[in-house]
Amino acid sequence: MSDRQRANRTLLWKLLAFAAGAFGFGFALVPLYSVLCSVTGYGDQTQLQRKAAVAREHPDLNRTVTVEFLTSVASAGEWEFRPVVRKVQVHPGQLFTAEFFAHNMTGRNQVAQAVPNIAPSSVAAYFHKTECFCFSPQKFTAGEARQMPVRFIVDPALPEHVELITLAYTFYDESSRVTAR
């Protein structure tokens, strides 16, 4: 066997080992994500539901926080996207539902995704969404309009100096990347 054949065979084994490692890593991502969620609490729906149950039992009725809702549309085409109510007063620990209105005026079926942002950013750890239209792409038929809920809890551990939280959503057209069924 020549040096070139030996080098090619070595390269082949290295590439196969790399492909097997990548395949194994892909399988390991789901359990790794679950571990990350259980350690940090981020994205863990069971923990959010537990917090919701505790919140219903122990809201801080002596304190009020204003939650303001902002929206923008960053998609091509005509959309109407707005909160039904611009701001609400909530008690930390109280489960609250806010409604947003979306109307597809593009004349064709669309898929849109809302991307949330919370300000000030340091408050994000204290703002827990238990249900949100932003969790998955939303399919709209041509001309369809509907209200979409977001359910949230402001953690009672929110620092006392925070009196205003802004929840902003940007609505993106996802039709080119996600096919509507």
C-alpha positions in Angstrom: 0.0 0.0 0.0 1.4 3.4 -1.0 1.8 6.4 1.3 -1.0 8.1 -0.5 -3.5 5.2 0.0 -2.5 5.0 3.7 -3.1 8.8 4.0 -6.5 8.5 2.3 -7.5 5.6 4.5 -6.5 7.5 7.6 -8.5 10.5 6.4 -11.5 8.3 5.7 -11.5 6.9 9.2 -11.1 10.4 10.7 -14.1 11.6 8.6 -16.2 8.6 9.6 -15.3 9.2 13.3 -16.3 12.9 12.9 -19.6 12.0 11.3 -20.4 9.4 14.0 -19.5 12.0 16.7 -21.8 14.6 15.1 -24.6 12.1 14.8 -24.1 11.1 18.5 -24.0 14.8 19.5 -27.3 15.3 17.7 -28.9 12.6 19.8 -27.4 14.0 23.0 -28.9 17.5 22.4 -32.4 16.7 23.6 -31.3 15.3 27.0 -28.7 18.1 27.3 -31.4 20.7 26.7 -33.6 19.0 29.3 -30.7 19.1 31.8 -30.1 22.8 31.0 -33.8 23.5 31.5 -33.9 21.7 34.8 -30.7 23.4 36.1 -31.6 26.9 35.0 -35.4 26.7 34.9 -35.4 28.4 31.5 -38.0 27.0 29.2 -39.1 24.3 31.7 -42.9 24.2 31.3 -43.4 22.0 34.4 -41.6 24.6 36.5 -43.7 27.4 35.0 -46.9 25.6 35.7 -45.7 25.0 39.3 -45.0 28.7 39.6 -48.5 29.5 38.2 -50.1 27.2 40.9 -48.1 28.9 43.7 -48.9 32.3 42.3 -52.6 31.7 42.4 -52.2 30.9 46.1 -49.8 33.7 47.1 -50.1 36.9 45.0 -48.6 40.1 46.5 -51.8 42.2 46.8 -49.9 45.0 48.5 -47.8 45.8 45.4 -48.7 46.8 41.8 -46.5 46.7 38.7 -47.5 48.2 35.4 -47.0 46.0 32.4 -46.9 47.9 29.1 -47.4 46.2 25.7 -45.7 47.3 22.5 -45.9 45.8 19.0 -44.2 46.3 15.6 -44.5 44.5 12.3 -41.2 43.6 10.5 -42.7 41.5 7.8 -43.3 42.1 4.1 -46.9 42.7 3.3 -49.8 44.2 5.2 -50.4 43.1 8.8 -52.3 44.7 11.7 -50.8 43.6 15.0 -51.5 45.3 18.3 -52.3 44.7 21.9 -56.0 44.8 22.8 -55.1 46.8 25.9 -51.9 48.9 26.0 -51.0 48.6 29.7 -52.3 46.7 32.7 -51.7 46.9 36.5 -50.8 43.5 38.0 -50.0 42.2 41.4 -46.7 40.2 41.5 -47.6 36.5 41.8 -50.9 37.0 40.0 -51.5 35.0 36.8 -52.7 37.4 34.2 -53.9 37.0 30.6 -53.4 39.7 27.9 -54.8 39.6 24.4 -53.1 40.7 21.2 -54.9 41.2 17.9 -53.4 40.1 14.5 -55.0 40.6 11.1 -53.5 39.2 7.9 -54.3 41.7 5.2 -51.8 40.4 2.6 -54.4 38.6 0.5 -52.7 35.2 0.8 -52.1 32.5 3.4 -49.2 33.5 5.7 -47.2 32.1 8.6 -46.0 34.6 11.1 -43.8 34.4 14.3 -43.8 36.9 17.1 -40.5 37.5 18.8 -40.7 38.9 22.4 -38.5 41.4 24.2 -38.7 42.4 27.8 -37.4 45.7 29.1 -35.6 46.4 31.3 -33.6 43.3 30.3 -32.7 42.7 34.0 -36.4 42.0 34.7 -36.7 39.1 32.2 -35.8 36.6 34.9 -38.9 37.7 36.9 -41.3 37.7 34.0 -42.7 34.2 33.3 -44.9 33.4 30.3 -46.9 30.2 30.9 -48.7 30.4 27.6 -47.9 32.6 24.6 -48.6 32.8 20.9 -44.9 33.5 20.5 -44.0 29.9 21.4 -44.7 28.7 17.9 -45.4 30.1 14.3 -48.9 31.2 13.7 -50.7 30.2 10.5 -53.2 32.7 9.1 -55.4 32.3 6.0 -55.9 35.3 3.7 -57.8 38.0 5.5 -57.9 36.1 8.8 -58.0 38.1 12.0 -57.9 36.8 15.5 -57.0 37.5 19.1 -54.0 35.6 20.6 -53.4 35.3 24.4 -50.3 35.6 26.4 -50.5 34.4 30.1 -47.8 35.5 32.5 -46.8 35.9 36.1 -44.6 38.7 37.5 -42.5 36.9 40.1 -43.0 38.3 43.6 -39.2 38.4 44.0 -39.1 41.3 41.5 -36.9 44.0 42.9 -39.0 46.7 44.7 -37.7 49.6 42.6 -39.2 48.1 39.4 -42.6 49.6 38.8 -42.8 49.3 35.0 -42.2 46.3 32.7 -42.4 46.6 28.9 -43.3 43.5 26.9 -42.6 44.2 23.2 -43.3 41.9 20.3 -42.1 42.1 16.7 -44.2 40.2 14.2 -42.2 38.6 11.4 -43.4 37.0 8.2 -42.2 33.4 8.3 -44.0 32.1 5.1 -40.8 31.9 3.1 -39.2 29.6 5.7 -42.2 27.7 7.1 -44.8 26.1 4.9 -48.4 26.5 5.9 -50.4 23.3 5.8 
